[in-house]
Amino acid sequence: MTAWQTLAGSMMLHVPIALRAVDDFTGRAPVSPVQFALDRQNGTRWIETSIDPVRSTSGIIAWPGLGRVQDPATAPVAQYRVRFVDPDDQRLYRPAYGFQLDGLTFAVSPWNDVVPPAAVPVSPELVFLQPGVRYPFPRAIPLLRGRTLDSGGNPLVDARVTGTTDHVLSDQTGSFCLPIRLATAATSLLVIADHNRTGTSGDVTVALPGGLASNVNIQLV
């Protein structure tokens, strides 16, 4: 016969970092599962951790338990960073935050079962993912493909390319695929590229619809 013993006390579980990935083109969940890495700051460096997130059926990606320590009074606030990762070079998405940031940072307060954290998120952080060069656009959507280049002709990553209502970021090879959703008929389209980290920009005028048949290069200076 099994003897059951009741354990005294309880354990709290707080979730200091939670996010929800959003497809920037559709406004819905990504077309395929996406992955994120968690880094912890060590001095001036970011060190990737081996902590895997927990995923809910509703699409929330969270790292529960971060910041749990024995004595919160003596523990510092820890800095974490969440980065979008692209396994197997799928190139379906580019994170919108990449225009300005390498990742999304979070301050995680120390806590335990008695002392709660100083702050916890009331809702998941929304992480918008913009279409990459292999994104499965509907066939009815016209597309402009090309590359963003720096003043020396080298590929420029994380340049924002804007045509009409949509904008995308160039990838590691400088490549982009921009959907063209026009509100009215037009014979040409001004496409603008800007790069926040270098403060450079460039543009090109594309004839419609014939200009969409060829790749374009946009040099930013």
N, CA, C and O of each residue as an XYZ file, in Angstrom:
884
protein
N       0.849     -1.195      0.000
C       0.000      0.000      0.000
C       0.886      1.246      0.000
O       1.858      1.330      0.750
N       0.536      2.208     -0.850
C       1.324      3.442     -0.953
C       0.910      4.419      0.133
O      -0.280      4.655      0.345
N       1.883      4.982      0.813
C       1.598      6.004      1.827
C       1.871      7.378      1.227
O       2.976      7.629      0.746
N       0.885      8.271      1.246
C       1.019      9.610      0.697
C       1.321     10.596      1.806
O       0.736     10.529      2.887
N       2.207     11.480      1.544
C       2.574     12.483      2.532
C       2.304     13.868      1.969
O       2.683     14.162      0.835
N       1.656     14.715      2.746
C       1.366     16.081      2.328
C       2.549     16.973      2.654
O       2.996     17.028      3.799
N       3.056     17.670      1.649
C       4.187     18.574      1.842
C       3.686     19.962      2.181
O       2.773     20.482      1.539
N       4.281     20.548      3.180
C       3.879     21.888      3.594
C       4.478     22.924      2.652
O       5.518     22.698      2.034
N       3.799     24.069      2.558
C       4.308     25.178      1.768
C       3.886     25.113      0.320
O       3.214     24.173     -0.105
N       4.287     26.125     -0.436
C       3.945     26.218     -1.842
C       5.081     26.905     -2.587
O       5.946     27.536     -1.979
N       5.068     26.777     -3.902
C       6.118     27.379     -4.707
C       5.481     28.284     -5.756
O       4.546     27.876     -6.444
N       5.982     29.506     -5.878
C       5.493     30.446     -6.869
C       6.330     30.316     -8.139
O       7.502     29.945     -8.090
N       5.718     30.622     -9.260
C       6.438     30.614    -10.529
C       6.061     31.862    -11.304
O       4.929     31.999    -11.766
N       7.009     32.766    -11.444
C       6.774     34.004    -12.176
C       7.380     33.898    -13.574
O       8.325     33.143    -13.798
N       6.824     34.666    -14.507
C       7.277     34.667    -15.892
C       7.726     36.089    -16.249
O       6.902     36.915    -16.642
N       9.009     36.376    -16.117
C       9.480     37.742    -16.376
C       9.622     38.083    -17.847
O       9.629     39.260    -18.207
N       9.736     37.066    -18.714
C       9.874     37.327    -20.148
C       8.889     36.447    -20.911
O       8.934     35.220    -20.830
N       8.005     37.097    -21.647
C       7.045     36.383    -22.492
C       6.819     37.204    -23.746
O       6.755     38.432    -23.685
N       6.700     36.543    -24.868
C       6.482     37.266    -26.119
C       5.570     36.474    -27.045
O       5.346     35.275    -26.874
N       5.060     37.188    -28.021
C       4.227     36.574    -29.051
C       4.721     37.055    -30.411
O       4.786     38.260    -30.658
N       5.067     36.127    -31.287
C       5.529     36.476    -32.623
C       4.343     36.766    -33.531
O       3.355     36.030    -33.535
N       4.449     37.845    -34.301
C       3.373     38.270    -35.191
C       3.919     38.430    -36.606
O       4.923     39.111    -36.812
N       3.271     37.812    -37.565
C       3.605     37.977    -38.974
C       3.198     39.391    -39.393
O       2.013     39.721    -39.395
N       4.173     40.217    -39.743
C       3.886     41.622    -40.045
C       3.073     41.789    -41.329
O       2.408     42.809    -41.508
N       3.120     40.803    -42.218
C       2.386     40.899    -43.478
C       0.908     40.574    -43.293
O       0.048     41.219    -43.891
N       0.615     39.575    -42.465
C      -0.774     39.141    -42.269
C      -1.385     39.629    -40.968
O      -2.608     39.686    -40.842
N      -0.546     39.984    -39.994
C      -1.054     40.346    -38.678
C      -1.445     39.137    -37.842
O      -2.040     39.281    -36.774
N      -1.116     37.955    -38.323
C      -1.469     36.729    -37.602
C      -0.208     35.994    -37.152
O       0.892     36.546    -37.190
N      -0.381     34.756    -36.731
C       0.764     33.956    -36.294
C       1.686     33.675    -37.476
O       1.227     33.668    -38.619
N       2.968     33.446    -37.232
C       3.893     33.119    -38.319
C       3.447     31.883    -39.090
O       2.740     31.030    -38.554
N       3.864     31.793    -40.347
C       3.446     30.690    -41.210
C       4.095     29.375    -40.809
O       3.633     28.309    -41.215
N       5.158     29.435    -40.019
C       5.804     28.228    -39.507
C       6.393     28.560    -38.142
O       6.577     29.734    -37.822
N       6.692     27.542    -37.331
C       7.263     27.809    -36.003
C       8.560     28.608    -36.106
O       9.377     28.380    -36.998
N       8.730     29.539    -35.186
C       9.928     30.382    -35.171
C      10.683     30.144    -33.872
O      10.120     29.677    -32.882
N      11.958     30.473    -33.896
C      12.812     30.208    -32.750
C      13.465     31.489    -32.251
O      13.718     32.424    -33.010
N      13.728     31.496    -30.944
C      14.398     32.625    -30.311
C      15.477     32.098    -29.376
O      15.328     31.033    -28.776
N      16.566     32.854    -29.257
C      17.644     32.531    -28.333
C      17.614     33.528    -27.187
O      17.207     34.677    -27.362
N      18.049     33.083    -26.010
C      18.074     33.932    -24.824
C      19.523     34.164    -24.410
O      20.264     33.218    -24.145
N      19.920     35.442    -24.359
C      21.266     35.822    -23.921
C      21.187     36.485    -22.547
O      20.182     37.102    -22.195
N      22.266     36.344    -21.781
C      22.377     37.060    -20.507
C      23.593     37.975    -20.568
O      24.645     37.595    -21.081
N      23.439     39.177    -20.041
C      24.536     40.135    -20.072
C      25.559     39.806    -18.993
O      25.216     39.550    -17.839
N      26.817     39.819    -19.398
C      27.933     39.599    -18.485
C      28.920     40.732    -18.710
O      29.732     40.680    -19.634
N      28.852     41.746    -17.874
C      29.657     42.941    -18.092
C      29.188     43.660    -19.337
O      28.032     44.072    -19.429
N      30.086     43.811    -20.293
C      29.718     44.467    -21.555
C      29.379     43.454    -22.641
O      29.093     43.841    -23.773
N      29.404     42.170    -22.318
C      29.180     41.127    -23.316
C      27.833     40.456    -23.096
O      27.302     40.423    -21.986
N      27.292     39.917    -24.200
C      26.095     39.093    -24.129
C      26.505     37.636    -24.345
O      27.168     37.303    -25.328
N      26.102     36.780    -23.416
C      26.438     35.360    -23.470
C      25.152     34.574    -23.726
O      24.173     34.712    -22.993
N      25.167     33.754    -24.771
C      23.968     32.953    -25.065
C      23.789     31.876    -23.999
O      24.740     31.182    -23.637
N      22.566     31.744    -23.504
C      22.257     30.719    -22.519
C      21.742     29.470    -23.227
O      21.492     29.476    -24.432
N      21.591     28.406    -22.454
C      21.021     27.163    -22.989
C      19.582     26.971    -22.514
O      19.042     25.866    -22.569
N      18.974     28.052    -22.049
C      17.621     27.973    -21.502
C      16.607     27.995    -22.644
O      16.531     28.967    -23.395
N      15.845     26.941    -22.767
C      14.823     26.863    -23.800
C      13.518     27.488    -23.301
O      13.209     27.391    -22.113
N      12.754     28.123    -24.182
C      11.477     28.700    -23.767
C      10.388     27.637    -23.663
O      10.521     26.520    -24.164
N       9.323     28.022    -23.003
C       8.108     27.209    -22.946
C       7.110     27.822    -23.913
O       6.926     29.039    -23.920
N       6.471     27.007    -24.720
C       5.522     27.493    -25.730
C       4.112     27.039    -25.371
O       3.870     25.863    -25.102
N       3.186     28.000    -25.372
C       1.798     27.668    -25.076
C       1.060     27.343    -26.363
O       1.538     27.654    -27.454
N      -0.099     26.723    -26.240
C      -0.904     26.391    -27.414
C      -1.448     27.638    -28.092
O      -1.842     27.593    -29.257
N      -1.473     28.751    -27.367
C      -1.979     30.004    -27.940
C      -0.885     30.817    -28.618
O      -1.147     31.911    -29.117
N       0.356     30.288    -28.641
C       1.432     30.975    -29.348
C       2.332     31.837    -28.497
O       3.186     32.542    -29.034
N       2.169     31.806    -27.187
C       3.037     32.589    -26.313
C       4.339     31.824    -26.073
O       4.326     30.626    -25.790
N       5.448     32.529    -26.191
C       6.775     31.974    -25.940
C       7.304     32.635    -24.680
O       7.411     33.859    -24.619
N       7.640     31.831    -23.666
C       7.981     32.394    -22.358
C       9.152     31.669    -21.732
O       9.436     30.511    -22.039
N       9.829     32.394    -20.834
C      10.925     31.843    -20.052
C      10.545     31.967    -18.572
O      10.987     32.899    -17.901
N       9.738     31.044    -18.060
C       9.324     31.112    -16.656
C      10.476     30.774    -15.717
O      11.366     29.992    -16.052
N      10.437     31.379    -14.536
C      11.432     31.059    -13.514
C      12.690     31.888    -13.544
O      13.493     31.805    -12.614
N      12.897     32.691    -14.584
C      14.088     33.540    -14.618
C      14.073     34.507    -13.431
O      13.036     35.087    -13.111
N      15.208     34.673    -12.795
C      15.307     35.597    -11.668
C      15.073     34.961    -10.322
O      15.226     35.623     -9.296
N      14.702     33.684    -10.293
C      14.462     33.014     -9.027
C      15.803     32.774     -8.318
O      16.697     32.133     -8.869
N      15.932     33.296     -7.088
C      17.165     33.167     -6.306
C      16.803     32.850     -4.859
O      15.644     32.937     -4.455
N      17.817     32.483     -4.097
C      17.569     32.168     -2.694
C      17.316     33.425     -1.873
O      16.442     33.446     -1.007
N      18.090     34.472     -2.151
C      17.961     35.712     -1.370
C      17.853     36.905     -2.313
O      18.877     37.416     -2.765
N      16.645     37.362     -2.620
C      16.478     38.499     -3.544
C      17.115     39.786     -3.045
O      17.462     40.651     -3.850
N      17.276     39.930     -1.733
C      17.806     41.178     -1.188
C      19.250     41.408     -1.586
O      19.698     42.553     -1.650
N      19.985     40.341     -1.853
C      21.405     40.483     -2.183
C      21.700     40.231     -3.656
O      22.847     40.346     -4.088
N      20.677     39.889     -4.426
C      20.887     39.555     -5.846
C      20.622     40.781     -6.722
O      19.681     41.530     -6.458
N      21.427     40.993     -7.746
C      21.219     42.140     -8.634
C      20.127     41.868     -9.663
O      19.743     40.720     -9.886
N      19.642     42.912    -10.275
C      18.747     42.781    -11.421
C      19.569     42.285    -12.600
O      20.629     42.838    -12.893
N      19.094     41.255    -13.274
C      19.829     40.666    -14.397
C      19.269     41.186    -15.718
O      18.067     41.417    -15.848
N      20.146     41.364    -16.682
C      19.753     41.824    -18.004
C      19.782     40.648    -18.977
O      20.788     39.951    -19.106
N      18.665     40.448    -19.653
C      18.556     39.380    -20.647
C      18.211     39.989    -22.008
O      17.663     41.087    -22.100
N      18.546     39.250    -23.044
C      18.219     39.675    -24.409
C      17.647     38.488    -25.178
O      18.184     37.381    -25.134
N      16.544     38.744    -25.885
C      15.919     37.727    -26.724
C      16.222     38.055    -28.176
O      16.007     39.182    -28.624
N      16.732     37.047    -28.925
C      17.071     37.229    -30.331
C      16.312     36.224    -31.194
O      16.185     35.049    -30.849
N      15.814     36.717    -32.322
C      15.241     35.819    -33.324
C      16.370     35.069    -34.007
O      17.379     35.667    -34.381
N      16.207     33.765    -34.172
C      17.209     32.970    -34.875
C      16.552     32.280    -36.068
O      15.367     31.950    -36.040
N      17.340     32.074    -37.105
C      16.824     31.495    -38.347
C      17.512     30.160    -38.606
O      18.510     30.109    -39.326
N      16.990     29.078    -38.028
C      17.653     27.785    -38.199
C      17.577     27.302    -39.645
O      16.581     27.504    -40.340
N      18.659     26.660    -40.072
C      18.721     26.079    -41.417
C      18.582     27.118    -42.532
O      18.279     26.774    -43.675
N      18.809     28.407    -42.187
C      18.769     29.465    -43.196
C      17.463     29.440    -43.987
O      17.471     29.466    -45.218
N      16.343     29.389    -43.268
C      15.044     29.335    -43.929
C      14.711     30.634    -44.658
O      14.092     30.613    -45.722
N      15.123     31.757    -44.086
C      14.950     33.091    -44.684
C      13.477     33.414    -44.947
O      13.130     34.072    -45.928
N      12.626     32.932    -44.045
C      11.203     33.268    -44.135
C      10.903     34.628    -43.519
O      10.002     35.337    -43.967
N      11.660     34.984    -42.495
C      11.372     36.212    -41.752
C      12.648     36.970    -41.399
O      13.738     36.403    -41.323
N      12.467     38.279    -41.184
C      13.455     39.137    -40.558
C      12.747     39.875    -39.432
O      11.654     40.396    -39.652
N      13.325     39.941    -38.227
C      12.655     40.633    -37.124
C      12.670     42.144    -37.334
O      13.703     42.723    -37.670
N      11.522     42.770    -37.134
C      11.428     44.211    -37.355
C      12.367     44.992    -36.445
O      12.850     46.057    -36.829
N      12.632     44.479    -35.243
C      13.518     45.203    -34.329
C      14.942     45.308    -34.877
O      15.714     46.154    -34.425
N      15.304     44.445    -35.863
C      16.648     44.441    -36.409
C      17.054     45.748    -37.071
O      18.243     45.990    -37.280
N      16.087     46.593    -37.403
C      16.410     47.892    -37.991
C      17.223     48.732    -37.012
O      18.057     49.539    -37.422
N      16.974     48.538    -35.703
C      17.659     49.339    -34.692
C      18.445     48.515    -33.677
O      19.430     48.999    -33.119
N      18.018     47.269    -33.431
C      18.552     46.511    -32.304
C      19.026     45.123    -32.731
O      18.581     44.580    -33.743
N      19.947     44.558    -31.927
C      20.370     43.181    -32.132
C      19.418     42.204    -31.461
O      19.398     41.022    -31.804
N      18.633     42.684    -30.513
C      17.674     41.851    -29.805
C      16.844     42.705    -28.875
O      17.097     43.900    -28.726
N      15.849     42.094    -28.248
C      14.987     42.797    -27.306
C      15.489     42.538    -25.896
O      15.639     41.383    -25.495
N      15.750     43.597    -25.136
C      16.332     43.457    -23.805
C      15.252     43.520    -22.727
O      14.242     44.210    -22.865
N      15.501     42.772    -21.646
C      14.575     42.709    -20.522
C      15.372     42.746    -19.222
O      16.389     42.066    -19.089
N      14.904     43.544    -18.267
C      15.480     43.566    -16.924
C      14.686     42.587    -16.061
O      13.471     42.722    -15.918
N      15.369     41.618    -15.497
C      14.714     40.578    -14.700
C      15.077     40.767    -13.231
O      16.241     40.648    -12.847
N      14.070     41.061    -12.419
C      14.286     41.288    -10.997
C      14.400     39.966    -10.235
O      13.755     38.986    -10.607
N      15.206     39.928     -9.180
C      15.308     38.718     -8.373
C      14.043     38.502     -7.534
O      13.369     39.460     -7.153
N      13.735     37.247     -7.256
C      12.539     36.915     -6.480
C      12.668     35.497     -5.934
O      13.536     34.726     -6.345
N      11.774     35.175     -4.990
C      11.643     33.797     -4.521
C      10.203     33.566     -4.098
O       9.324     34.358     -4.437
N       9.953     32.495     -3.365
C       8.579     32.164     -3.003
C       7.962     33.161     -2.036
O       6.740     33.244     -1.918
N       8.803     33.916     -1.347
C       8.308     34.877     -0.356
C       8.299     36.294     -0.908
O       7.350     37.047     -0.686
N       9.362     36.660     -1.630
C       9.505     38.004     -2.169
C       9.213     37.981     -3.667
O       9.969     37.364     -4.417
N       8.148     38.628     -4.127
C       7.836     38.629     -5.564
C       8.788     39.543     -6.317
O       9.434     40.397     -5.708
N       8.884     39.380     -7.621
C       9.735     40.284     -8.413
C       9.187     41.702     -8.390
O       7.989     41.918     -8.212
N      10.081     42.662     -8.571
C       9.673     44.066     -8.539
C       8.695     44.391     -9.661
O       7.831     45.253     -9.504
N       8.829     43.709    -10.784
C       7.937     43.968    -11.921
C       7.820     42.709    -12.759
O       8.802     41.993    -12.958
N       6.620     42.440    -13.251
C       6.383     41.331    -14.179
C       5.516     41.858    -15.321
O       4.696     42.748    -15.094
N       5.670     41.343    -16.529
C       4.863     41.834    -17.653
C       3.395     41.467    -17.478
O       3.067     40.382    -16.999
N       2.521     42.384    -17.871
C       1.081     42.113    -17.782
C       0.579     41.449    -19.053
O      -0.523     40.900    -19.073
N       1.381     41.495    -20.117
C       1.007     40.855    -21.375
C       2.288     40.538    -22.139
O       3.327     41.142    -21.874
N       2.229     39.603    -23.082
C       3.436     39.261    -23.847
C       3.899     40.426    -24.716
O       3.092     41.216    -25.206
N       5.207     40.514    -24.896
C       5.787     41.484    -25.829
C       5.534     41.001    -27.259
O       5.790     39.841    -27.583
N       5.036     41.890    -28.102
C       4.790     41.527    -29.491
C       6.079     41.692    -30.293
O       6.712     42.747    -30.259
N       6.456     40.640    -31.010
C       7.646     40.670    -31.849
C       7.192     40.526    -33.294
O       6.769     39.450    -33.717
N       7.283     41.615    -34.046
C       6.818     41.609    -35.430
C       7.920     41.070    -36.339
O       9.073     41.498    -36.282
N       7.520     40.114    -37.178
C       8.441     39.483    -38.115
C       8.041     39.857    -39.535
O       6.918     39.598    -39.968
N       8.973     40.468    -40.247
C       8.697     40.912    -41.613
C       9.108     39.843    -42.618
O      10.026     39.068    -42.353
N       8.445     39.794    -43.761
C       8.739     38.742    -44.742
C      10.177     38.763    -45.228
O      10.737     39.818    -45.524
N      10.765     37.569    -45.303
C      12.087     37.400    -45.876
C      11.991     37.010    -47.338
O      10.902     37.003    -47.912
N      13.120     36.688    -47.940
C      13.145     36.438    -49.382
C      12.467     35.126    -49.772
O      12.147     34.931    -50.945
N      12.242     34.225    -48.817
C      11.560     32.968    -49.113
C      10.159     32.910    -48.511
O       9.579     31.833    -48.373
N       9.632     34.050    -48.162
C       8.281     34.091    -47.584
C       7.253     33.652    -48.634
O       7.353     34.058    -49.792
N       6.267     32.830    -48.250
C       5.265     32.335    -49.212
C       4.146     33.343    -49.464
O       3.025     33.176    -48.983
N       4.459     34.380    -50.216
C       3.438     35.377    -50.548
C       2.343     34.751    -51.415
O       2.613     33.828    -52.183
N       1.107     35.251    -51.295
C       0.060     34.823    -52.237
C       0.463     35.183    -53.669
O       1.111     36.205    -53.894
N       0.086     34.361    -54.618
C       0.486     34.586    -56.006
C      -0.041     35.900    -56.569
O       0.542     36.448    -57.506
N      -1.122     36.406    -56.018
C      -1.709     37.639    -56.549
C      -0.938     38.888    -56.119
O      -1.205     39.974    -56.633
N       0.001     38.760    -55.200
C       0.738     39.923    -54.698
C       1.961     40.187    -55.569
O       2.835     39.324    -55.656
N       2.055     41.358    -56.223
C       3.269     41.699    -56.976
C       4.450     41.849    -56.016
O       4.285     42.325    -54.893
N       5.630     41.445    -56.457
C       6.812     41.475    -55.602
C       7.961     42.179    -56.308
O       8.154     42.036    -57.515
N       8.714     42.938    -55.534
C       9.952     43.546    -56.023
C      11.110     42.914    -55.268
O      11.177     43.003    -54.042
N      12.013     42.283    -55.989
C      13.184     41.661    -55.373
C      14.435     42.480    -55.688
O      14.536     43.103    -56.745
N      15.364     42.469    -54.772
C      16.599     43.215    -55.006
C      17.559     43.073    -53.853
O      17.416     42.197    -53.000
N      18.562     43.972    -53.843
C      19.589     43.955    -52.804
C      19.878     45.384    -52.370
O      19.763     46.323    -53.158
N      20.251     45.532    -51.111
C      20.722     46.810    -50.593
C      22.238     46.731    -50.448
O      22.776     45.751    -49.932
N      22.922     47.787    -50.915
C      24.386     47.815    -50.947
C      24.887     49.073    -50.255
O      24.229     50.113    -50.278
N      26.062     48.969    -49.638
C      26.663     50.163    -49.051
C      27.403     50.948    -50.133
O      27.350     50.595    -51.311
N      28.088     52.008    -49.729
C      28.738     52.882    -50.711
C      29.855     52.181    -51.468
O      30.252     52.631    -52.542
N      30.369     51.076    -50.915
C      31.414     50.324    -51.598
C      30.886     49.176    -52.425
O      31.663     48.420    -53.008
N      29.565     49.034    -52.485
C      28.975     47.954    -53.259
C      28.859     46.642    -52.514
O      28.586     45.606    -53.119
N      29.064     46.673    -51.193
C      28.963     45.459    -50.382
C      27.538     45.285    -49.855
O      26.838     46.276    -49.650
N      27.095     44.041    -49.632
C      25.743     43.813    -49.108
C      25.534     44.530    -47.775
O      26.418     44.536    -46.919
N      24.372     45.124    -47.612
C      24.040     45.859    -46.391
C      22.870     45.172    -45.707
O      21.765     45.135    -46.249
N      23.105     44.632    -44.527
C      22.085     43.888    -43.800
C      21.237     44.834    -42.941
O      21.721     45.858    -42.459
N      19.983     44.477    -42.763
C      19.033     45.215    -41.921
C      18.770     46.630    -42.417
O      18.540     47.541    -41.621
N      18.806     46.810    -43.727
C      18.320     48.064    -44.307
C      16.808     47.937    -44.481
O      16.321     46.891    -44.909
N      16.078     48.973    -44.158
C      14.617     48.959    -44.290
C      14.239     49.440    -45.683
O      14.643     50.521    -46.111
N      13.466     48.629    -46.380
C      13.055     48.938    -47.746
C      11.546     49.167    -47.745
O      10.773     48.320    -47.297
N      11.143     50.331    -48.257
C       9.739     50.728    -48.228
C       9.265     51.082    -49.622
O       9.943     51.797    -50.360
N       8.080     50.572    -49.980
C       7.482     50.925    -51.259
C       6.170     51.643    -51.057
O       6.078     52.846    -51.300
N       5.157     50.926    -50.617
C       3.845     51.549    -50.364
C       3.540     51.431    -48.877
O       4.158     52.116    -48.062
N       2.603     50.576    -48.520
C       2.270     50.403    -47.114
C       3.168     49.374    -46.432
O       3.194     49.281    -45.205
N       3.896     48.613    -47.223
C       4.739     47.551    -46.654
C       6.197     47.963    -46.603
O       6.670     48.747    -47.425
N       6.897     47.421    -45.622
C       8.350     47.561    -45.603
C       8.959     46.276    -45.062
O       8.354     45.577    -44.249
N      10.159     45.981    -45.524
C      10.876     44.763    -45.147
C      12.319     45.120    -44.834
O      12.771     46.227    -45.127
N      13.040     44.175    -44.236
C      14.454     44.363    -43.945
C      15.288     43.444    -44.831
O      14.907     42.303    -45.094
N      16.415     43.947    -45.282
C      17.330     43.120    -46.067
C      18.034     42.119    -45.149
O      18.236     42.386    -43.965
N      18.404     40.961    -45.711
C      19.032     39.926    -44.901
C      20.553     40.015    -44.965
O      21.106     41.021    -45.409
N      21.231     38.946    -44.514
C      22.687     38.968    -44.425
C      23.374     39.157    -45.770
O      24.513     39.619    -45.825
N      22.695     38.804    -46.850
C      23.268     38.993    -48.181
C      22.813     40.302    -48.818
O      23.127     40.569    -49.978
N      22.078     41.116    -48.071
C      21.533     42.354    -48.607
C      20.262     42.151    -49.397
O      19.703     43.115    -49.921
N      19.788     40.917    -49.495
C      18.613     40.617    -50.329
C      17.313     40.965    -49.620
O      17.216     40.891    -48.395
N      16.313     41.348    -50.412
C      14.989     41.625    -49.873
C      13.935     41.228    -50.900
O      14.222     41.074    -52.087
N      12.705     41.067    -50.408
C      11.552     40.801    -51.263
C      10.403     41.647    -50.740
O       9.843     41.364    -49.681
N      10.057     42.681    -51.486
C       9.076     43.666    -51.040
C       7.738     43.459    -51.724
O       7.661     43.520    -52.951
N       6.668     43.211    -50.948
C       5.337     43.125    -51.566
C       4.848     44.507    -51.964
O       5.068     45.484    -51.248
N       4.185     44.583    -53.111
C       3.676     45.861    -53.624
C       2.149     45.826    -53.594
O       1.509     45.234    -54.462
N       1.586     46.469    -52.582
C       0.127     46.545    -52.456
C      -0.284     48.002    -52.659
O      -0.188     48.820    -51.744
N      -0.746     48.313    -53.877
C      -1.084     49.685    -54.243
C      -2.552     49.962    -53.984
O      -3.416     49.135    -54.274
N      -2.824     51.146    -53.428
C      -4.216     51.550    -53.204
C      -4.871     52.008    -54.498
O      -6.075     51.835    -54.691
N      -4.067     52.597    -55.387
C      -4.568     53.076    -56.684
C      -3.602     52.649    -57.775
O      -2.468     52.263    -57.494
N      -4.052     52.718    -59.015
C      -3.193     52.363    -60.153
C      -2.039     53.357    -60.262
O      -2.208     54.549    -60.005
N      -0.875     52.860    -60.641
C       0.300     53.722    -60.791
C       1.202     53.155    -61.877
O       1.215     51.948    -62.118
N       1.958     54.034    -62.531
C       2.885     53.605    -63.582
C       4.316     53.496    -63.096
O       5.167     52.943    -63.793
N       4.595     54.020    -61.899
C       5.938     53.932    -61.328
C       5.830     53.940    -59.809
O       4.812     54.336    -59.241
N       6.884     53.503    -59.178
C       6.900     53.420    -57.716
C       8.275     53.820    -57.202
O       9.295     53.308    -57.664
N       8.294     54.737    -56.245
C       9.540     55.144    -55.598
C       9.792     54.217    -54.413
O       8.991     54.155    -53.481
N      10.904     53.505    -54.457
C      11.271     52.579    -53.385
C      12.438     53.190    -52.617
O      13.462     53.541    -53.203
N      12.280     53.313    -51.320
C      13.273     53.973    -50.469
C      13.879     52.957    -49.514
O      13.166     52.137    -48.934
N      15.183     53.012    -49.354
C      15.889     52.164    -48.397
C      16.666     53.055    -47.436
O      17.318     54.008    -47.863
N      16.602     52.755    -46.155
C      17.389     53.489    -45.178
C      17.972     52.518    -44.162
O      17.401     51.467    -43.869
N      19.126     52.906    -43.637
C      19.871     52.043    -42.724
C      20.154     52.826    -41.452
O      20.972     53.746    -41.442
N      19.468     52.449    -40.380
C      19.530     53.216    -39.142
C      20.932     53.223    -38.532
O      21.364     54.239    -37.988
N      21.629     52.121    -38.617
C      22.900     51.993    -37.904
C      24.024     52.802    -38.538
O      24.963     53.199    -37.848
N      23.941     53.049    -39.835
C      24.972     53.849    -40.504
C      24.457     55.232    -40.907
O      25.234     56.086    -41.334
N      23.156     55.450    -40.773
C      22.585     56.737    -41.143
C      22.587     56.994    -42.637
O      22.570     58.148    -43.066
N      22.608     55.931    -43.439
C      22.629     56.083    -44.894
C      21.264     55.761    -45.489
O      20.422     55.137    -44.844
N      21.061     56.195    -46.722
C      19.793     55.945    -47.401
C      19.998     55.967    -48.909
O      21.026     56.431    -49.404
N      19.018     55.465    -49.622
C      19.054     55.466    -51.080
C      17.674     55.167    -51.615
O      16.787     54.774    -50.857
N      17.477     55.347    -52.906
C      16.168     55.085    -53.488
C      16.313     54.699    -54.949
O      17.361     54.893    -55.565
N      15.237     54.150    -55.484
C      15.182     53.789    -56.887
C      13.733     53.893    -57.338
O      12.818     53.570    -56.580
N      13.525     54.342    -58.568
C      12.189     54.415    -59.140
C      11.989     53.217    -60.063
O      12.783     52.963    -60.968
N      10.910     52.497    -59.807
C      10.637     51.265    -60.549
C       9.416     51.479    -61.420
O       8.372     51.914    -60.935
N       9.541     51.174    -62.708
C       8.401     51.255    -63.614
C       7.462     50.081    -63.347
O       7.905     48.953    -63.135
N       6.165     50.362    -63.360
C       5.159     49.327    -63.108
C       4.359     49.030    -64.369
O       3.985     49.947    -65.100
N       4.095     47.752    -64.624
C       4.533     46.595    -63.833
C       5.851     45.989    -64.310
O       6.390     45.097    -63.655
N       6.381     46.465    -65.452
C       7.536     45.819    -66.067
C       8.766     45.780    -65.183
O       9.541     44.825    -65.243
N       8.960     46.810    -64.357
C      10.150     46.876    -63.524
C      10.215     45.809    -62.452
O      11.274     45.566    -61.872
N       9.085     45.170    -62.188
C       9.070     44.128    -61.163
C       9.684     42.820    -61.652
O       9.939     41.912    -60.860
N       9.915     42.729    -62.941
C      10.444     41.497    -63.508
C      11.937     41.338    -63.253
O      12.461     40.229    -63.363
N      12.627     42.409    -62.919
C      14.081     42.345    -62.735
C      14.443     42.726    -61.293
O      13.757     43.522    -60.651
N      15.527     42.142    -60.812
C      16.036     42.528    -59.499
C      16.634     43.921    -59.574
O      17.190     44.315    -60.599
N      16.516     44.663    -58.482
C      17.075     46.014    -58.426
C      18.132     46.081    -57.337
O      18.061     45.360    -56.342
N      19.097     46.941    -57.530
C      20.102     47.228    -56.511
C      19.857     48.644    -55.994
O      19.691     49.582    -56.774
N      19.836     48.782    -54.679
C      19.681     50.099    -54.061
C      20.946     50.383    -53.266
O      21.248     49.701    -52.286
N      21.679     51.399    -53.701
C      22.926     51.749    -53.003
C      22.641     52.856    -51.998
O      22.057     53.884    -52.341
N      23.056     52.640    -50.761
C      22.811     53.597    -49.689
C      24.088     54.370    -49.386
O      25.146     53.778    -49.168
N      23.981     55.697    -49.372
C      25.159     56.531    -49.125
C      24.799     57.590    -48.089
O      25.643     58.409    -47.725
